[in-house]
Amino acid sequence: MSNIFFRVYLVIFALVTQCLFAQQYPEGLSDGTLKVNGNNVPVKIYSTTEIGDLNAFPDKETDNNNLLVILNESNFEPAYFNYGATTLTKFKDSKYQLFDKDFKLIDAAVTKDNITKFKYAVKSTKPITASDKVELDTLFKIWDPSKGLKLGPITLHFYSLMFVFAFGFGYILMTRIFKIDNVNQKYLEPLFTWTLIGTILGARLGHVIFYQPELFKEDFWSVFLPISTKNGLKFTGFSGLASHGATIALIFTTLYYSFKIIKKNPLWVYDRLGIVIALGGAFVRMGNFFNSEIIGKPADPNSPFALLFPQQSSEYGPTVPRYPSQLFEAIGYVALFVLLWILYRKTNKKYQQGWLFGLFFIILWAIRFFVEFLKEPQGDEFIQIGSLNTGQVLSIPFMIAGVVIMLVSKKFKITEEENEKPE
């Protein structure tokens, strides 16, 4: 057991150390090595999702003769084909060579059919030929996956798929919990419905209120619908969701469900819902990981945690190696789920209504609080206390509430027989 704690300590120590000594990247460029026929060519790496910044990059003056630019699908949206084609032509005129994802040289003219095949633009002192074998080597990993599963003309985005997993596994898990507690399954459907409404609506409103309040004026309908009306009507999906908002909404929807539908103490419902939400939260953060959003601060390239997110939004700053903060949170939530499930199944704490929920609140928001030290801000951080950001400030009341709930849960103990009958 002592060895386990020692390893956990080393991981935490490594995280803190890497955070304190995180590297700064001049000009937003990171280092890599291009292996051409086995010969190492040091290169500076650049990437951006903004087509305007990409277009301006060939004109930037740098001290580096060898440059590698990672291109993204978002740089070449069909609606802006002409601008994208002009940008690639500009790179060619600036002595860049264009390659596909396998580093095969592309000399063909840019068309609407092939524009998304361009993956790299390389400028080197010695031009690369079509017969050369080229590989990119970096100290850090590069996270640049496809956006989803292509099903004919439709793309099933991984972010949406993770939400399906979150609610799907949540439904299965809650079915199992109701069976363990001998609760009539007819109460399951309305719980699922109200949880879904509370999560989506609350998370969306929470994000807009806490991070993007300007949307109420600039793009009102995007607050409630998965669309954008700026620069024309466009389907976007709900790209901004905040867990704090979802939590607040779920508190109220669960109160309604508890009093009006299942007629049990709300703390009884919260205890069981917390187990499900812990697992669901891990899936949501995995969705953020696939979307290259909610990313971490710049990391030392030698760090085992350093990842480059070429698809990250420009709002996070330069595209350089960063911490995968989404994975840190996801791992924490999985550990919380396992802990709550063991306590629910192996102890009598589920009969002390509110105890599991209070513990869930404390640990969940503590995970969020500490991971925030490694995160980049999400939108405008207009709620700050000292060096704490918006996410941390909003987490503190929830942690305090968790302590209070655990203390008062002593007053709401029930027997096994009382647990198995509606109130």
DRENDO-1510 file (C-alpha; in Angstrom, 1 decimal, always signed):
<recs>
REC; n; res; u; v; w
REC; 1; MET; +0.0; +0.0; +0.0 .
REC; 2; SER; +2.8; +2.4; +0.8 .
REC; 3; ASN; +4.3; +1.8; -2.6 .
REC; 4; ILE; +1.0; +2.9; -4.2 .
REC; 5; PHE; +0.9; +6.1; -2.2 .
REC; 6; PHE; +4.6; +6.8; -3.1 .
REC; 7; ARG; +3.8; +6.4; -6.8 .
REC; 8; VAL; +0.8; +8.7; -6.5 .
REC; 9; TYR; +3.0; +11.2; -4.7 .
REC; 10; LEU; +5.6; +11.1; -7.5 .
REC; 11; VAL; +2.9; +11.7; -10.2 .
REC; 12; ILE; +1.6; +14.7; -8.3 .
REC; 13; PHE; +5.1; +16.0; -7.7 .
REC; 14; ALA; +5.9; +15.6; -11.5 .
REC; 15; LEU; +2.7; +17.5; -12.4 .
REC; 16; VAL; +3.5; +20.4; -10.0 .
REC; 17; THR; +7.1; +20.5; -11.1 .
REC; 18; GLN; +6.3; +20.5; -14.8 .
REC; 19; CYS; +3.8; +23.3; -14.1 .
REC; 20; LEU; +6.3; +25.5; -12.4 .
REC; 21; PHE; +8.9; +25.0; -15.0 .
REC; 22; ALA; +6.7; +25.0; -18.1 .
REC; 23; GLN; +8.5; +26.2; -21.1 .
REC; 24; GLN; +7.7; +29.4; -23.0 .
REC; 25; TYR; +7.6; +29.1; -26.7 .
REC; 26; PRO; +8.9; +32.2; -28.6 .
REC; 27; GLU; +6.7; +33.1; -31.7 .
REC; 28; GLY; +4.4; +30.2; -30.9 .
REC; 29; LEU; +6.8; +27.7; -32.4 .
REC; 30; SER; +7.9; +24.4; -31.0 .
REC; 31; ASP; +10.8; +22.1; -31.9 .
REC; 32; GLY; +10.8; +18.9; -33.9 .
REC; 33; THR; +13.0; +16.9; -36.2 .
REC; 34; LEU; +12.2; +16.0; -39.7 .
REC; 35; LYS; +13.9; +12.7; -40.7 .
REC; 36; VAL; +14.7; +12.7; -44.4 .
REC; 37; ASN; +16.2; +9.4; -45.5 .
REC; 38; GLY; +17.5; +8.9; -42.0 .
REC; 39; ASN; +19.1; +12.3; -41.8 .
REC; 40; ASN; +17.9; +14.6; -39.0 .
REC; 41; VAL; +16.7; +18.1; -40.0 .
REC; 42; PRO; +15.8; +20.3; -37.0 .
REC; 43; VAL; +12.5; +22.2; -37.7 .
REC; 44; LYS; +10.3; +24.7; -36.0 .
REC; 45; ILE; +6.7; +23.6; -35.9 .
REC; 46; TYR; +3.7; +26.0; -36.4 .
REC; 47; SER; -0.1; +25.3; -36.5 .
REC; 48; THR; -3.3; +27.3; -36.2 .
REC; 49; THR; -7.0; +26.8; -36.9 .
REC; 50; GLU; -7.4; +30.4; -38.0 .
REC; 51; ILE; -7.1; +30.7; -41.8 .
REC; 52; GLY; -6.2; +34.4; -41.5 .
REC; 53; ASP; -3.2; +33.6; -39.3 .
REC; 54; LEU; -2.2; +30.8; -41.5 .
REC; 55; ASN; -2.3; +33.1; -44.6 .
REC; 56; ALA; -0.1; +35.6; -42.8 .
REC; 57; PHE; +2.5; +33.1; -41.6 .
REC; 58; PRO; +4.7; +32.9; -44.8 .
REC; 59; ASP; +5.2; +36.7; -44.5 .
REC; 60; LYS; +6.5; +36.5; -40.9 .
REC; 61; GLU; +10.2; +37.0; -40.4 .
REC; 62; THR; +11.9; +34.2; -38.4 .
REC; 63; ASP; +15.4; +33.2; -37.6 .
REC; 64; ASN; +14.7; +29.7; -38.8 .
REC; 65; ASN; +15.5; +28.3; -42.2 .
REC; 66; ASN; +13.6; +25.0; -41.6 .
REC; 67; LEU; +9.9; +25.3; -40.8 .
REC; 68; LEU; +7.0; +22.8; -40.7 .
REC; 69; VAL; +3.4; +23.9; -40.7 .
REC; 70; ILE; +0.7; +21.5; -39.7 .
REC; 71; LEU; -2.5; +22.2; -41.7 .
REC; 72; ASN; -6.0; +21.5; -40.5 .
REC; 73; GLU; -9.4; +20.7; -42.2 .
REC; 74; SER; -10.7; +23.8; -40.5 .
REC; 75; ASN; -8.3; +25.9; -42.5 .
REC; 76; PHE; -10.0; +24.8; -45.7 .
REC; 77; GLU; -13.7; +24.8; -45.2 .
REC; 78; PRO; -15.6; +24.5; -48.5 .
REC; 79; ALA; -17.3; +27.9; -48.0 .
REC; 80; TYR; -13.9; +29.6; -48.0 .
REC; 81; PHE; -12.3; +27.5; -50.7 .
REC; 82; ASN; -10.9; +30.4; -52.7 .
REC; 83; TYR; -9.2; +31.9; -49.6 .
REC; 84; GLY; -7.8; +28.4; -48.7 .
REC; 85; ALA; -6.5; +27.8; -52.2 .
REC; 86; THR; -4.9; +31.3; -52.2 .
REC; 87; THR; -3.2; +30.5; -48.9 .
REC; 88; LEU; -1.7; +27.3; -50.2 .
REC; 89; THR; -0.5; +29.1; -53.3 .
REC; 90; LYS; +1.1; +31.7; -51.1 .
REC; 91; PHE; +3.0; +28.9; -49.2 .
REC; 92; LYS; +4.2; +27.5; -52.5 .
REC; 93; ASP; +5.4; +31.0; -53.7 .
REC; 94; SER; +7.3; +31.3; -50.4 .
REC; 95; LYS; +9.3; +28.1; -51.2 .
REC; 96; TYR; +7.2; +25.7; -49.1 .
REC; 97; GLN; +6.6; +22.2; -50.2 .
REC; 98; LEU; +3.2; +20.6; -49.6 .
REC; 99; PHE; +2.6; +17.1; -48.3 .
REC; 100; ASP; -0.2; +14.8; -47.4 .
REC; 101; LYS; -0.6; +13.1; -44.0 .
REC; 102; ASP; +1.9; +10.4; -44.9 .
REC; 103; PHE; +4.5; +13.0; -46.0 .
REC; 104; LYS; +4.0; +12.2; -49.7 .
REC; 105; LEU; +4.8; +15.3; -51.8 .
REC; 106; ILE; +1.8; +16.9; -53.5 .
REC; 107; ASP; +2.5; +18.8; -56.7 .
REC; 108; ALA; -1.0; +18.8; -58.0 .
REC; 109; ALA; -3.0; +22.0; -58.3 .
REC; 110; VAL; -5.4; +22.8; -55.5 .
REC; 111; THR; -9.0; +21.8; -56.1 .
REC; 112; LYS; -12.2; +21.5; -54.0 .
REC; 113; ASP; -11.7; +17.7; -54.1 .
REC; 114; ASN; -8.1; +17.5; -52.9 .
REC; 115; ILE; -7.7; +20.6; -50.6 .
REC; 116; THR; -8.3; +18.7; -47.4 .
REC; 117; LYS; -5.5; +16.2; -48.3 .
REC; 118; PHE; -2.9; +18.9; -47.7 .
REC; 119; LYS; -1.5; +18.2; -44.3 .
REC; 120; TYR; +2.0; +19.7; -44.0 .
REC; 121; ALA; +3.8; +22.6; -45.5 .
REC; 122; VAL; +7.6; +22.3; -45.2 .
REC; 123; LYS; +10.3; +24.9; -45.9 .
REC; 124; SER; +13.9; +23.6; -45.7 .
REC; 125; THR; +17.3; +24.6; -46.9 .
REC; 126; LYS; +17.5; +21.4; -49.0 .
REC; 127; PRO; +14.3; +20.7; -51.0 .
REC; 128; ILE; +12.7; +17.3; -50.5 .
REC; 129; THR; +12.1; +15.1; -53.5 .
REC; 130; ALA; +9.1; +12.7; -54.2 .
REC; 131; SER; +11.4; +9.7; -53.6 .
REC; 132; ASP; +12.6; +10.8; -50.2 .
REC; 133; LYS; +11.4; +9.0; -47.1 .
REC; 134; VAL; +10.2; +11.6; -44.6 .
REC; 135; GLU; +9.1; +11.3; -40.9 .
REC; 136; LEU; +8.4; +13.8; -38.2 .
REC; 137; ASP; +9.9; +13.2; -34.8 .
REC; 138; THR; +9.1; +15.2; -31.7 .
REC; 139; LEU; +9.8; +15.0; -27.9 .
REC; 140; PHE; +6.1; +15.4; -27.4 .
REC; 141; LYS; +3.1; +13.6; -28.8 .
REC; 142; ILE; +0.8; +15.2; -31.5 .
REC; 143; TRP; -2.9; +14.8; -31.0 .
REC; 144; ASP; -4.5; +15.3; -34.3 .
REC; 145; PRO; -7.3; +12.7; -34.8 .
REC; 146; SER; -10.2; +12.7; -37.2 .
REC; 147; LYS; -13.3; +14.6; -35.9 .
REC; 148; GLY; -15.5; +11.6; -36.0 .
REC; 149; LEU; -16.7; +8.4; -37.7 .
REC; 150; LYS; -17.7; +9.0; -41.3 .
REC; 151; LEU; -20.9; +7.2; -42.1 .
REC; 152; GLY; -21.4; +8.0; -45.8 .
REC; 153; PRO; -22.3; +11.7; -46.1 .
REC; 154; ILE; -22.7; +12.0; -42.3 .
REC; 155; THR; -20.0; +12.4; -39.7 .
REC; 156; LEU; -20.7; +11.1; -36.2 .
REC; 157; HIS; -18.6; +13.4; -34.1 .
REC; 158; PHE; -16.7; +11.8; -31.2 .
REC; 159; TYR; -17.8; +14.6; -28.9 .
REC; 160; SER; -21.5; +13.7; -29.6 .
REC; 161; LEU; -20.6; +10.0; -29.3 .
REC; 162; MET; -19.1; +10.6; -25.8 .
REC; 163; PHE; -22.3; +12.3; -24.7 .
REC; 164; VAL; -24.3; +9.2; -26.0 .
REC; 165; PHE; -21.9; +7.0; -24.0 .
REC; 166; ALA; -22.4; +9.2; -20.9 .
REC; 167; PHE; -26.2; +9.0; -20.9 .
REC; 168; GLY; -26.3; +5.4; -22.2 .
REC; 169; PHE; -24.0; +3.9; -19.6 .
REC; 170; GLY; -25.7; +6.2; -17.0 .
REC; 171; TYR; -29.1; +4.7; -17.9 .
REC; 172; ILE; -27.7; +1.2; -17.6 .
REC; 173; LEU; -26.0; +2.0; -14.3 .
REC; 174; MET; -29.1; +3.6; -12.8 .
REC; 175; THR; -31.2; +0.6; -13.9 .
REC; 176; ARG; -28.8; -1.6; -11.9 .
REC; 177; ILE; -29.0; +0.7; -8.9 .
REC; 178; PHE; -32.8; +0.7; -8.9 .
REC; 179; LYS; -32.8; -3.1; -9.0 .
REC; 180; ILE; -30.4; -3.2; -6.0 .
REC; 181; ASP; -32.6; -0.9; -4.1 .
REC; 182; ASN; -35.8; -2.7; -5.2 .
REC; 183; VAL; -37.2; +0.5; -6.8 .
REC; 184; ASN; -39.9; +0.2; -9.4 .
REC; 185; GLN; -38.4; +0.7; -12.9 .
REC; 186; LYS; -41.2; +3.0; -13.9 .
REC; 187; TYR; -39.4; +5.8; -12.0 .
REC; 188; LEU; -36.3; +5.4; -14.3 .
REC; 189; GLU; -37.6; +7.0; -17.5 .
REC; 190; PRO; -38.6; +10.3; -15.9 .
REC; 191; LEU; -35.3; +10.5; -14.0 .
REC; 192; PHE; -33.4; +10.0; -17.3 .
REC; 193; THR; -35.6; +12.7; -19.0 .
REC; 194; TRP; -35.1; +15.3; -16.3 .
REC; 195; THR; -31.4; +14.6; -16.0 .
REC; 196; LEU; -31.0; +15.0; -19.7 .
REC; 197; ILE; -32.9; +18.4; -19.7 .
REC; 198; GLY; -31.0; +19.6; -16.6 .
REC; 199; THR; -27.6; +18.6; -18.0 .
REC; 200; ILE; -27.8; +20.1; -21.5 .
REC; 201; LEU; -29.8; +23.3; -20.7 .
REC; 202; GLY; -27.9; +24.0; -17.5 .
REC; 203; ALA; -24.5; +23.3; -19.0 .
REC; 204; ARG; -25.2; +25.6; -21.9 .
REC; 205; LEU; -26.7; +28.4; -19.9 .
REC; 206; GLY; -23.8; +28.1; -17.3 .
REC; 207; HIS; -21.2; +28.4; -20.0 .
REC; 208; VAL; -22.8; +31.5; -21.5 .
REC; 209; ILE; -23.5; +33.2; -18.1 .
REC; 210; PHE; -20.1; +32.5; -16.6 .
REC; 211; TYR; -17.9; +32.6; -19.7 .
REC; 212; GLN; -19.6; +34.2; -22.7 .
REC; 213; PRO; -22.4; +36.5; -21.6 .
REC; 214; GLU; -21.9; +38.6; -24.7 .
REC; 215; LEU; -23.7; +35.9; -26.7 .
REC; 216; PHE; -27.0; +37.1; -25.2 .
REC; 217; LYS; -26.5; +40.3; -27.4 .
REC; 218; GLU; -24.4; +39.1; -30.2 .
REC; 219; ASP; -25.9; +35.7; -31.1 .
REC; 220; PHE; -29.0; +35.2; -28.8 .
REC; 221; TRP; -30.4; +32.0; -30.5 .
REC; 222; SER; -27.1; +30.2; -30.2 .
REC; 223; VAL; -27.6; +30.3; -26.4 .
REC; 224; PHE; -30.5; +27.9; -26.7 .
REC; 225; LEU; -30.1; +26.2; -30.0 .
REC; 226; PRO; -27.1; +24.4; -31.6 .
REC; 227; ILE; -26.8; +27.0; -34.3 .
REC; 228; SER; -24.9; +30.3; -35.0 .
REC; 229; THR; -26.6; +33.2; -36.7 .
REC; 230; LYS; -23.4; +35.3; -37.0 .
REC; 231; ASN; -22.1; +35.5; -40.6 .
REC; 232; GLY; -25.1; +33.5; -41.8 .
REC; 233; LEU; -27.0; +30.5; -40.4 .
REC; 234; LYS; -24.8; +27.6; -39.4 .
REC; 235; PHE; -25.3; +24.4; -37.4 .
REC; 236; THR; -22.6; +24.2; -34.7 .
REC; 237; GLY; -23.8; +21.9; -32.0 .
REC; 238; PHE; -23.5; +23.0; -28.4 .
REC; 239; SER; -19.8; +23.8; -28.4 .
REC; 240; GLY; -19.8; +25.6; -25.0 .
REC; 241; LEU; -21.0; +23.6; -21.9 .
REC; 242; ALA; -20.1; +24.3; -18.3 .
REC; 243; SER; -20.3; +21.7; -15.5 .
REC; 244; HIS; -21.1; +24.3; -12.9 .
REC; 245; GLY; -24.2; +25.3; -14.8 .
REC; 246; ALA; -25.2; +21.6; -15.3 .
REC; 247; THR; -24.8; +21.0; -11.6 .
REC; 248; ILE; -27.0; +23.9; -10.6 .
REC; 249; ALA; -29.8; +22.9; -13.1 .
REC; 250; LEU; -29.6; +19.2; -12.0 .
REC; 251; ILE; -30.1; +20.2; -8.3 .
REC; 252; PHE; -33.5; +21.8; -9.3 .
REC; 253; THR; -34.6; +19.2; -11.8 .
REC; 254; THR; -33.8; +16.4; -9.3 .
REC; 255; LEU; -35.8; +18.3; -6.6 .
REC; 256; TYR; -38.8; +18.2; -8.8 .
REC; 257; TYR; -38.3; +14.6; -9.6 .
REC; 258; SER; -37.9; +13.6; -6.0 .
REC; 259; PHE; -40.9; +15.5; -4.6 .
REC; 260; LYS; -43.3; +15.1; -7.5 .
REC; 261; ILE; -42.5; +11.8; -9.1 .
REC; 262; ILE; -40.6; +9.2; -7.0 .
REC; 263; LYS; -41.6; +10.9; -3.7 .
REC; 264; LYS; -38.3; +10.1; -1.9 .
REC; 265; ASN; -35.9; +12.3; +0.0 .
REC; 266; PRO; -33.9; +14.3; -2.6 .
REC; 267; LEU; -30.7; +13.3; -0.8 .
REC; 268; TRP; -31.5; +9.7; -1.6 .
REC; 269; VAL; -31.7; +10.5; -5.3 .
REC; 270; TYR; -28.6; +12.7; -5.2 .
REC; 271; ASP; -26.6; +9.9; -3.6 .
REC; 272; ARG; -27.3; +7.6; -6.5 .
REC; 273; LEU; -27.2; +10.2; -9.2 .
REC; 274; GLY; -23.7; +11.3; -8.1 .
REC; 275; ILE; -22.3; +7.8; -8.9 .
REC; 276; VAL; -23.7; +8.0; -12.4 .
REC; 277; ILE; -22.6; +11.6; -13.0 .
REC; 278; ALA; -19.0; +10.8; -12.0 .
REC; 279; LEU; -18.8; +8.3; -14.8 .
REC; 280; GLY; -20.6; +10.5; -17.2 .
REC; 281; GLY; -18.2; +13.4; -16.5 .
REC; 282; ALA; -15.3; +11.2; -17.5 .
REC; 283; PHE; -17.0; +10.6; -20.9 .
REC; 284; VAL; -17.6; +14.3; -21.4 .
REC; 285; ARG; -14.0; +15.2; -20.7 .
REC; 286; MET; -13.0; +12.5; -23.2 .
REC; 287; GLY; -15.2; +14.3; -25.7 .
REC; 288; ASN; -13.4; +17.5; -24.9 .
REC; 289; PHE; -10.1; +15.7; -25.6 .
REC; 290; PHE; -11.3; +14.5; -29.0 .
REC; 291; ASN; -12.4; +18.1; -29.7 .
REC; 292; SER; -9.0; +19.6; -28.6 .
REC; 293; GLU; -10.8; +21.9; -26.2 .
REC; 294; ILE; -10.4; +22.7; -22.5 .
REC; 295; ILE; -6.7; +22.2; -23.0 .
REC; 296; GLY; -3.9; +22.8; -20.5 .
REC; 297; LYS; -1.2; +25.4; -20.2 .
REC; 298; PRO; +2.1; +25.1; -22.2 .
REC; 299; ALA; +4.2; +22.2; -21.0 .
REC; 300; ASP; +7.9; +21.5; -21.2 .
REC; 301; PRO; +8.4; +19.3; -24.4 .
REC; 302; ASN; +10.3; +16.8; -22.3 .
REC; 303; SER; +7.3; +16.3; -20.0 .
REC; 304; PRO; +5.7; +12.8; -20.4 .
REC; 305; PHE; +2.4; +14.7; -20.4 .
REC; 306; ALA; +3.2; +17.2; -23.2 .
REC; 307; LEU; +0.8; +17.0; -26.2 .
REC; 308; LEU; +0.5; +19.3; -29.2 .
REC; 309; PHE; -3.1; +20.0; -30.2 .
REC; 310; PRO; -3.0; +21.3; -33.9 .
REC; 311; GLN; -6.8; +21.5; -33.9 .
REC; 312; GLN; -7.0; +23.7; -30.8 .
REC; 313; SER; -9.0; +27.0; -31.0 .
REC; 314; SER; -6.9; +30.2; -31.3 .
REC; 315; GLU; -8.6; +31.5; -28.1 .
REC; 316; TYR; -6.2; +29.4; -26.1 .
REC; 317; GLY; -3.1; +31.1; -27.5 .
REC; 318; PRO; -0.2; +29.6; -29.4 .
REC; 319; THR; -0.4; +26.1; -30.7 .
REC; 320; VAL; +2.4; +24.5; -28.7 .
REC; 321; PRO; +2.8; +21.4; -26.5 .
REC; 322; ARG; +0.3; +21.5; -23.6 .
REC; 323; TYR; -1.0; +19.5; -20.7 .
REC; 324; PRO; -3.9; +17.1; -21.6 .
REC; 325; SER; -6.0; +18.6; -18.7 .
REC; 326; GLN; -9.1; +16.9; -20.1 .
REC; 327; LEU; -7.5; +13.5; -19.5 .
REC; 328; PHE; -6.4; +14.5; -16.0 .
REC; 329; GLU; -10.0; +15.3; -15.1 .
REC; 330; ALA; -11.4; +12.2; -16.8 .
REC; 331; ILE; -9.0; +9.9; -14.8 .
REC; 332; GLY; -10.0; +11.7; -11.6 .
REC; 333; TYR; -13.7; +11.2; -12.4 .
REC; 334; VAL; -13.3; +7.5; -13.1 .
REC; 335; ALA; -11.5; +7.1; -9.8 .
REC; 336; LEU; -14.3; +9.0; -8.1 .
REC; 337; PHE; -16.9; +6.7; -9.7 .
REC; 338; VAL; -15.0; +3.6; -8.6 .
REC; 339; LEU; -14.8; +4.9; -5.0 .
REC; 340; LEU; -18.5; +5.8; -4.9 .
REC; 341; TRP; -19.6; +2.5; -6.4 .
REC; 342; ILE; -17.5; +0.5; -3.8 .
REC; 343; LEU; -19.0; +2.6; -0.9 .
REC; 344; TYR; -22.5; +2.1; -2.3 .
REC; 345; ARG; -22.2; -1.6; -2.7 .
REC; 346; LYS; -19.9; -2.6; +0.2 .
REC; 347; THR; -20.9; -0.3; +3.0 .
REC; 348; ASN; -24.1; +0.9; +4.6 .
REC; 349; LYS; -23.5; +4.6; +3.7 .
REC; 350; LYS; -26.3; +4.5; +1.1 .
REC; 351; TYR; -28.6; +4.3; +4.1 .
REC; 352; GLN; -27.2; +7.6; +5.4 .
REC; 353; GLN; -29.0; +9.8; +2.9 .
REC; 354; GLY; -26.7; +12.6; +1.6 .
REC; 355; TRP; -23.4; +11.1; +2.7 .
REC; 356; LEU; -22.4; +9.8; -0.7 .
REC; 357; PHE; -23.6; +12.9; -2.4 .
REC; 358; GLY; -21.6; +15.1; +0.0 .
REC; 359; LEU; -18.5; +13.1; -0.7 .
REC; 360; PHE; -19.2; +13.3; -4.4 .
REC; 361; PHE; -19.4; +17.1; -4.2 .
REC; 362; ILE; -16.2; +17.4; -2.3 .
REC; 363; ILE; -14.0; +15.2; -4.4 .
REC; 364; LEU; -15.5; +16.1; -7.8 .
REC; 365; TRP; -15.0; +19.9; -7.3 .
REC; 366; ALA; -11.6; +19.3; -5.7 .
REC; 367; ILE; -10.5; +17.5; -8.8 .
REC; 368; ARG; -11.8; +20.4; -10.9 .
REC; 369; PHE; -10.2; +23.0; -8.6 .
REC; 370; PHE; -6.7; +21.5; -8.8 .
REC; 371; VAL; -6.8; +20.6; -12.5 .
REC; 372; GLU; -7.7; +24.3; -13.2 .
REC; 373; PHE; -4.1; +25.2; -12.2 .
REC; 374; LEU; -3.0; +23.4; -15.4 .
REC; 375; LYS; -5.8; +24.7; -17.6 .
REC; 376; GLU; -6.0; +27.6; -20.1 .
REC; 377; PRO; -8.9; +30.0; -19.3 .
REC; 378; GLN; -12.2; +29.3; -21.0 .
REC; 379; GLY; -13.5; +32.6; -22.4 .
REC; 380; ASP; -13.3; +35.7; -20.3 .
REC; 381; GLU; -12.3; +35.0; -16.7 .
REC; 382; PHE; -14.4; +37.8; -15.2 .
REC; 383; ILE; -14.8; +36.0; -11.8 .
REC; 384; GLN; -11.5; +35.9; -10.1 .
REC; 385; ILE; -10.2; +36.0; -6.5 .
REC; 386; GLY; -6.5; +36.5; -6.2 .
REC; 387; SER; -4.8; +34.0; -8.5 .
REC; 388; LEU; -7.9; +31.7; -8.7 .
REC; 389; ASN; -9.8; +31.6; -12.0 .
REC; 390; THR; -13.5; +31.4; -12.6 .
REC; 391; GLY; -13.7; +27.6; -12.5 .
REC; 392; GLN; -11.9; +27.5; -9.2 .
REC; 393; VAL; -13.9; +30.3; -7.6 .
REC; 394; LEU; -17.1; +28.5; -8.7 .
REC; 395; SER; -15.9; +25.2; -7.3 .
REC; 396; ILE; -15.3; +26.4; -3.8 .
REC; 397; PRO; -19.0; +26.9; -2.8 .
REC; 398; PHE; -19.7; +23.4; -4.1 .
REC; 399; MET; -16.9; +21.8; -2.0 .
REC; 400; ILE; -18.2; +23.7; +1.1 .
REC; 401; ALA; -21.7; +22.5; +0.4 .
REC; 402; GLY; -20.4; +18.9; +0.2 .
REC; 403; VAL; -19.0; +19.2; +3.7 .
REC; 404; VAL; -22.2; +20.6; +5.0 .
REC; 405; ILE; -24.3; +17.9; +3.3 .
REC; 406; MET; -22.1; +15.1; +4.8 .
REC; 407; LEU; -22.5; +16.6; +8.3 .
REC; 408; VAL; -26.3; +16.9; +8.1 .
REC; 409; SER; -26.6; +13.5; +6.5 .
REC; 410; LYS; -26.5; +12.0; +10.1 .
REC; 411; LYS; -30.0; +13.2; +10.6 .
REC; 412; PHE; -31.3; +11.3; +7.5 .
REC; 413; LYS; -30.4; +7.7; +8.3 .
REC; 414; ILE; -32.8; +5.1; +7.2 .
REC; 415; THR; -33.1; +1.3; +7.5 .
REC; 416; GLU; -32.8; -1.2; +4.7 .
REC; 417; GLU; -36.6; -1.7; +4.8 .
REC; 418; GLU; -37.2; +2.0; +4.6 .
REC; 419; ASN; -34.8; +2.2; +1.7 .
REC; 420; GLU; -36.8; -0.2; -0.4 .
REC; 421; LYS; -40.2; +1.5; -0.1 .
REC; 422; PRO; -41.4; +4.8; -1.6 .
REC; 423; GLU; -41.8; +7.6; +0.8 .
</recs>
